[in-house]
């Protein structure tokens, strides 16, 4: 017997066809960050067919995250993923055609039996446009996802926990989103050094909601920053650091992609009149650092295309001046020197790509570009991508990248003249 059910993925509603049996499987997506659509359950084969959910008006439909219930502990469940057929936007243009399925199809999916510890499935197999994963939980239900989820609740808990653990960390709210959600911000500094004597460091993640790995990189940065390491203490004592684990909290909470969302995505919104509250608030703080002459390091964290090992995206040299070019290159050299030591963990390329006029029609409104063009002569402003489609693109791997970035910021700033 088949029954039409309504499955709610936060603010988005999808029609799901579910085969019902005495020991039938079911799918739940009524929780923060969940997203799934076009569900077909074959109880005889213990198989679930699905596509990513999400409203394409609110970004690329490549993120998926849901819970499978009705499992006999120890049995193997098969997940059959197809790309979304929803029409997605092209860069700087209108809704045009479905997104390439590869954006939704990691080589290994992610699963958890408790919603806290996330592991990779075995490597999936692609057949006739379908990516097939298997999972064998020892519980009656299991969470499955494109990658390790990082929700606004996770961000808020992390910021609060760091504030509780360290007297040098302060949990703040960057702003309220357009849908009235809190946007957590962690502000860190140690000692009595005056504001004008401190370097300014801004780190933000998740301007594109589907790029969950970038939030884990941000968390790794914050954990290293507040650790007992000597380099961490030096950085806290000589800088004022702002850390935002999630910029696009609304699309992250509702399971939407965020990339090329209407009227434009967060990373194309750094204009004279931003649409998104998070960008308005971030620009205000960053502009204040620029006016004070201490916008030293700006890092915008992302995940790239499925097979792209590029680590840094930079503004074209033709649109920049010295000393910013040389300082940027020095930062990249230091960062690659540290993170290449864990290259078996996260493969990457030390050759950056440029995001100038040929990259996107709104290239001037990309956050790192805007900061480069409007910052101080010594400002280092970079978009940093961490590869997601690799066997070690895990929470541990992402956090390791973040920890090494924090160490890089310290190493780089230690070479700069200390503010009097």
C-alpha positions in Angstrom: 0.0 0.0 0.0 1.3 3.5 -0.8 0.4 6.6 1.1 1.2 10.2 0.2 2.7 12.0 3.2 3.9 15.5 3.8 7.5 15.8 4.9 8.5 19.1 6.3 12.1 20.3 5.9 11.9 23.3 8.2 10.2 26.0 6.1 10.1 23.9 2.9 7.4 21.3 2.3 7.9 18.3 0.0 5.5 15.6 -1.2 6.9 12.1 -0.4 5.6 8.7 -1.4 6.3 6.2 1.3 5.8 2.4 1.0 4.3 1.3 4.4 4.8 -2.1 5.9 4.8 -3.6 9.4 8.5 -3.1 9.6 8.6 -0.2 7.2 11.3 2.4 6.9 10.4 6.0 7.1 12.2 9.3 6.6 12.1 12.3 9.0 13.2 15.8 8.0 11.4 17.9 10.6 14.5 19.3 12.3 17.0 22.1 12.0 19.1 22.0 8.8 17.2 19.0 7.3 16.6 18.8 3.6 15.3 16.1 1.3 12.8 15.6 -1.5 11.3 13.0 -3.9 11.5 10.1 -1.4 10.8 6.6 -2.6 11.1 3.7 -0.2 11.4 0.1 -1.2 11.0 -1.9 2.0 11.6 -5.3 0.3 15.1 -4.0 -0.9 15.6 -1.9 2.3 16.3 1.0 0.0 15.6 4.7 0.0 15.6 6.8 -3.2 15.8 10.6 -2.8 17.0 13.9 -4.2 18.4 17.0 -2.3 15.7 19.3 -1.0 15.7 23.0 -0.8 13.9 25.9 -2.6 16.1 26.8 -5.6 15.1 30.4 -5.1 17.0 30.2 -1.8 20.1 28.7 -3.4 21.6 25.7 -5.2 19.6 22.5 -4.3 22.7 20.3 -3.4 22.4 20.0 0.4 20.7 16.9 1.9 20.3 15.8 5.5 17.6 13.6 6.9 16.9 10.7 9.4 16.0 7.1 8.4 13.8 5.3 10.9 12.4 1.8 11.2 15.7 0.1 10.8 16.5 -3.3 12.3 19.8 -2.7 14.1 22.7 -4.3 12.1 20.9 -4.4 8.8 22.3 -2.7 5.7 20.3 0.2 4.2 20.8 1.4 0.7 20.6 5.1 -0.2 20.0 6.0 -3.9 20.7 9.6 -4.6 19.7 11.5 -7.8 20.5 15.1 -8.5 17.8 17.6 -8.1 15.6 18.4 -11.1 14.8 21.9 -9.8 15.9 24.7 -11.9 18.9 26.6 -10.4 20.4 30.0 -11.1 23.5 30.5 -13.1 26.2 32.9 -11.9 24.8 36.4 -11.9 21.8 35.3 -14.0 18.3 33.9 -13.8 17.0 30.4 -13.0 18.2 28.5 -16.0 18.7 24.7 -15.6 19.1 21.9 -13.0 22.3 22.0 -11.1 25.0 19.4 -12.1 24.4 16.3 -9.9 28.1 16.1 -8.8 27.6 19.0 -6.4 25.2 16.8 -4.4 27.2 13.6 -4.7 30.3 13.2 -2.4 32.3 10.1 -2.9 31.4 9.2 0.7 28.2 10.3 2.4 28.2 11.1 6.1 26.1 9.4 8.8 25.5 9.5 12.6 23.5 7.4 15.0 23.4 10.0 17.7 23.5 13.3 15.8 26.9 14.2 17.3 29.5 11.8 16.1 29.7 11.8 12.3 31.5 9.2 10.1 31.9 8.5 6.4 30.0 5.7 4.7 31.9 3.4 2.4 32.7 4.9 -0.9 29.6 5.2 -3.0 29.1 3.8 -6.5 27.6 5.8 -9.4 25.4 4.0 -11.8 23.1 5.4 -14.5 23.0 8.9 -12.9 22.4 7.5 -9.4 24.9 7.6 -6.5 24.5 4.6 -4.3 25.6 4.5 -0.7 25.2 1.9 2.0 25.0 2.3 5.7 24.8 -0.4 8.4 23.8 1.2 11.7 23.6 -0.7 15.0 20.5 1.4 15.9 16.9 1.7 14.8 17.5 5.1 13.2 20.4 6.9 11.6 21.1 10.5 10.3 22.5 10.7 6.8 23.9 13.9 5.2 25.9 15.3 2.3 28.6 16.2 4.8 29.0 16.7 8.6 26.2 19.1 9.5 26.8 22.3 11.4 23.6 24.1 12.3 23.0 27.5 13.9 22.4 25.7 17.2 25.9 24.1 16.9 27.3 27.6 16.3 25.6 29.1 19.3 26.6 26.2 21.5 30.2 26.5 20.4 30.4 30.3 21.0 28.8 29.9 24.4 31.1 27.0 25.3 34.2 29.0 24.3 33.0 31.9 26.4 32.4 29.7 29.4 35.8 28.0 29.1 38.0 31.1 28.5 38.0 34.5 30.2 39.4 35.9 26.9 36.4 34.9 24.8 33.1 36.7 24.7 29.9 35.3 23.1 28.1 38.0 21.2 25.4 38.3 18.6 26.5 39.8 15.3 22.9 40.6 14.4 19.4 39.1 14.0 18.8 37.6 10.6 16.0 38.6 8.3 14.0 35.7 9.7 14.9 36.8 13.2 17.5 34.2 14.1 20.6 35.0 16.1 23.9 35.1 14.3 26.5 34.0 16.8 29.8 35.9 17.0 32.9 35.1 19.1 35.2 38.0 20.1 38.6 37.2 21.5 41.3 39.3 23.1 43.6 38.9 26.1 45.4 41.4 28.4 45.3 45.2 28.7 46.7 46.2 25.3 44.6 49.1 24.0 42.4 48.7 20.9 44.6 50.8 18.7 47.6 48.6 19.6 45.9 45.4 18.4 45.9 43.8 15.0 42.4 43.3 13.6 41.5 39.8 12.5 38.1 38.9 11.0 37.2 35.2 10.2 33.8 34.2 8.8 32.3 31.0 7.4 29.3 29.8 5.6 28.2 32.6 3.4 27.0 29.7 1.3 24.7 27.6 3.5 25.5 24.2 1.9 29.2 24.5 2.6 29.1 22.9 6.1 32.8 22.0 6.2 33.7 25.7 6.4 32.0 26.1 9.7 34.0 23.2 11.1 37.2 25.0 9.9 36.0 28.1 11.7 35.5 26.1 14.9 39.0 24.6 14.6 40.4 28.1 14.3 38.5 29.2 17.5 39.6 26.1 19.4 43.3 26.7 18.6 42.9 30.4 19.3 41.7 29.6 22.9 44.0 26.7 23.5 47.0 26.7 25.9 49.5 26.9 23.0 52.0 29.7 23.3 51.3 31.0 19.8 47.6 31.2 20.7 48.3 33.3 23.8 50.5 35.6 21.7 47.7 36.1 19.2 45.1 36.8 21.8 47.5 39.3 23.5 48.3 41.2 20.3 45.1 41.1 18.3 41.4 41.5 18.5 39.8 38.5 16.7 36.2 38.3 15.4 34.9 34.8 14.5 31.5 34.1 12.8 30.9 30.4 12.3 27.8 30.8 10.1 26.9 33.9 8.1 23.8 32.6 6.3 21.9 31.3 9.3 18.5 31.3 7.7 19.3 29.1 4.8 21.5 26.9 7.0 18.6 26.4 9.5 16.0 25.7 6.7 18.2 23.3 4.7 18.5 25.5 1.7 21.7 25.9 -0.4 22.2 29.6 -0.2 24.6 29.8 -3.2 23.0 32.2 -5.8 20.0 32.7 -3.5 17.6 35.5 -4.4 18.0 38.5 -4.6 21.8 37.5 -4.4 23.9 35.3 -2.2 25.7 36.6 0.8 29.1 36.5 -0.9 27.8 38.8 -3.7 26.1 41.2 -1.3 29.1 43.3 -0.1 27.8 46.4 -2.0 26.9 49.9 -1.0 23.4 48.7 0.0 23.6 45.1 1.2 20.4 43.0 1.4 21.3 40.6 4.2 21.5 41.7 7.8 24.6 39.6 8.4 26.5 41.4 5.7 25.3 44.8 6.9 26.6 44.0 10.4 29.8 42.4 9.3 30.6 45.4 7.0 30.0 47.8 9.8 32.6 46.1 12.1 35.1 45.5 9.2 34.7 49.1 8.1 35.4 50.3 11.6 38.7 48.3 11.6 39.6 49.8 8.3 38.9 53.3 9.6 41.1 52.6 12.6 43.9 51.4 10.2 44.0 47.9 11.7 42.2 45.6 9.2 45.1 43.2 9.1 43.7 39.8 8.2 40.3 39.0 6.7 39.5 35.3 6.0 36.3 34.1 4.3 35.9 30.4 4.6 34.2 28.2 2.0 34.1 24.7 0.4 34.9 24.6 -3.4 33.6 22.6 -6.4 33.6 18.8 -6.1 37.1 18.1 -7.5 38.8 21.5 -6.9 41.9 21.3 -4.7 42.4 25.1 -4.8 43.0 26.4 -1.3 43.0 30.2 -1.8 41.0 32.5 -4.0 42.5 36.0 -4.4 41.8 39.3 -6.1 43.6 39.8 -9.4 46.9 41.5 -8.9 46.0 44.1 -11.6 43.4 45.5 -9.2 45.8 45.6 -6.2 48.8 47.5 -5.0 51.9 46.9 -2.9 52.4 46.2 -0.1 49.1 44.3 -0.1 50.2 41.9 -2.9 53.5 40.9 -1.2 51.9 40.6 2.2 49.1 38.4 0.8 51.6 36.1 -0.9 53.6 35.8 2.3 50.5 34.8 4.2 49.7 32.2 1.6 53.3 30.9 1.7 53.1 30.5 5.5 49.6 28.9 5.4 50.6 26.4 2.8 53.8 25.5 4.6 51.8 24.6 7.7 48.7 22.9 6.1 50.7 21.0 3.5 52.2 19.0 6.4 48.7 17.4 6.7 48.4 17.1 3.0 47.5 13.4 3.3 44.6 14.6 5.4 43.4 17.4 3.0 44.9 17.5 -0.5 45.1 21.0 -1.9 46.9 23.3 -4.4 49.2 26.1 -3.4 48.4 28.0 -6.6 45.5 30.4 -5.9 42.8 31.3 -8.3 41.8 34.8 -9.0 38.3 36.3 -8.6 38.6 39.5 -10.7 36.5 40.8 -13.6 36.4 37.5 -15.5 35.2 35.5 -12.4 31.7 36.8 -11.8 29.6 39.8 -12.9 29.4 41.0 -9.2 33.1 40.4 -8.5 33.5 43.8 -6.8 30.8 42.7 -4.3 32.5 39.5 -3.2 33.5 39.9 0.4 37.2 39.2 0.2 37.5 41.4 -2.9 35.5 44.2 -1.3 37.8 44.2 1.7 40.9 44.1 -0.5 39.7 47.1 -2.5 38.5 49.1 0.4 40.9 48.0 3.2 44.2 49.4 4.5 47.3 49.2 2.3 48.6 46.4 4.5 45.3 44.4 4.6 45.5 40.7 3.7 42.1 39.5 2.5 41.5 36.0 1.2 38.8 33.5 0.4 39.9 30.2 1.7 38.4 26.9 0.3 38.8 23.5 2.0 38.2 20.5 -0.2 35.1 18.5 0.7 35.1 15.5 -1.6 37.9 13.5 -0.1 38.1 10.6 2.3 39.5 12.8 5.0 37.1 15.7 4.6 35.8 15.0 8.0 35.1 17.1 11.2 38.6 16.2 12.4 40.2 17.2 9.1 38.3 20.5 8.8 39.2 21.4 12.4 42.9 20.6 11.7 42.8 23.0 8.8 41.3 25.7 11.1 43.9 25.1 13.8 46.7 25.5 11.3 45.1 28.7 10.0 45.1 30.2 13.5 48.7 29.3 13.9 49.4 30.8 10.5 47.8 34.1 11.5 50.0 34.2 14.6 53.1 33.4 12.6 52.3 36.1 10.0 51.4 38.8 12.4 54.5 38.1 14.5 56.5 39.2 11.4 54.6 42.5 11.2 55.6 45.6 13.3 53.9 45.5 16.7 51.6 48.5 17.1 53.0 51.1 19.5 
